[in-house]
Amino acid sequence: MKCLITLYSLLTLLVAAASSSNPVVDNFLQCLPNHIHHSIPIQKAIFTPNNSSFQQVLETYIKNRRFLNPRTPKPVAIITALHESHIQATINCAKDNSLQIRIRSGGHDFEGISYRSNTSFVILDMFNLRSIDIDIASETAWVQSGAILGELYYKISKLSKVHAFPAGICSSIGVGGHFSGGGYGTLMRKYGLSVDNIIDAIIVDFNGNIYDRKSMGEDLFWAIRGGGGGSFGVILSWKIKLVRVPSIVTVFKVPRTLEQGGTDIFYKWQQVSTEIDKELFIRAQPETQNPTNETEKKTVKINFIGQYLGKKSKLLPLMKIKFPELGLQAEDCKEVSWVESAMFWDNFPFGTPAEAILNRSVPTQLFFKSKSDYVKEIIPKKGLEKIWEMLMKADGTIMQWNPYGGRMEEISDTKTAFPHRKGYLFKIQHLTMWFVEGEEVEKSHMKASREMYDGMVPYVSKDPREAFLNYRDLDIGSNPSNETNFKQAEVYGRKYFKNNFVKLTKVKKKVDPNNFFKNEQSIPPIAA
């Protein structure tokens, strides 16, 4: 007993030494050890501005350089949880001291709301909680929220050459936010989204209680699959269902400029990419190509990037019949394992060791603004020509057009909180990037991004103009006060969730009635 008292006293002194002069923050920090009934002390997980490592911990998981500047609000503390009890303590102590929590798993949220706020806040950083337990016999795995996709893909590949999981192409994305927002990738036409292959989850609520699927209930389990977990609690881990893939898959990347018939090829791509074999996913990525000499002119280059679940001996005849306009040749194709295909999509050179996708400390080089759209009708060639004109004016912008169809057509729009299913042709990401720091530079690129987005109105979904939660965009509506405001939230809520938004607010009212878990685009509680 004396040793326990001594240890407790030491923890209290250490926390007090790390605290600030703010009484609220002091109370929060001194509260934390009182809620720990586990052998792993929380002190090792606490970082305040007084810690020499604070800035490094804060910046390591900031993936957009727009928010790596003195203007970005800083947290009063970062809790890098080492155990579930640290999450419970953080929730209870933040609630008792009226501090807001921002939950960060990988830091790829495009508007940085997992690590910034306009009020006093604490970052609950999940990166230490990243265990992955795979059972090939049952074709399932438990994955903690702080794991990154690269870690998941690598571990699957070490146990099986014929299993995979449908998720994104960027290996450093944290699974916590990625899965809860929907999670899509090159397997979506065959197997749907990440959320379509999740079979259980562990979540901590606003009282610090821990639930699995059975105890949380089907409504909450429905909500966190596509509705964003950060509105409802802290998701500790996900149980996923692995999917089958061939031991050999084929990937390709074929560029075509406008002068090479790019518009005609793209027009045909619109017609076939959502109807072609489920095993085939072809992304179209238009971007500006600047001249390299005086004889060339500025143009648009369209990269057709594909993955086929099979060998090129089957892919080439299929493309010759369904999409001959692309002119895919055997030399364009590369046969690889599934994990190598994931690395291809993440722009690793062929031959790179698979261990490269385990790298969490990729330097943040890009400033960027992302926006999203959905397309429901094929765009005529004249429309495409106008889009190319806008694209060439929007300096630093690329577009990623991702085809639907296949499995996405078969799943009801109410099966999960993610609503964009049948009747959609493409999801577009508008990505504007720049590399030079400066407020004027940023204003110029943000203006170009918004003008491009405004110009797309005739060609995309309407009433509402829909958007993808994982491509977070505060331009489409926000609730800056973070308070309960249904009308403000409905503006962005309908765009992200369509008719599922109302059900999400009812679930929120049930599981977090006082709106403890909130951000600029969170789900507000309303009466059920």
Secondary structure, 3 states (H helix, E strand, C coil): CHHHHHHHHHHHHHHHHHCCCCHHHHHHHHHHHHHCCCCCCHHHHEECCCCCCHHHHHHHCCCCHHHCCCCCCCCCEEEECCCHHHHHHHHHHHHHCCCEEEEECCCCCCCCCCCCCCCCEEEEECCCCCCEEEECCCCEEEEECCCEHHHHHHHHHHHCCCEECCCCCCCCCEHHHHHHCCCCCCCHHHHCCHHHHEEEEEEECCCCCEECHHHHCHHHHHHCCCCCHHHCCEEEEEEEECEECCCCEEEEEEEEEHHHCHHHHHHHHHHHCCCCCCCEEEEEEEEEECCCCCCCCCEEEEEEEEEECCCHHHHHHHHHHHCHHHCCCHHHEEEECHHHHHHHHCCCCCCCCHHHHHCCCCCCCCEEEEEEEEECCCCCHHHHHHHHHHHHHCCCEEEEEEECCCHHHHCCCCCCCCCCCCCCCEEEEEEEEECCCCHHHHHHHHHHHHHHHHHCHHHCCCCCCCCCCCCCCHHHCCCCCCCCCHHHHHHHHHHHHCCHHHHHHHHHHHHCCCCCCCCCCCCCCCCC
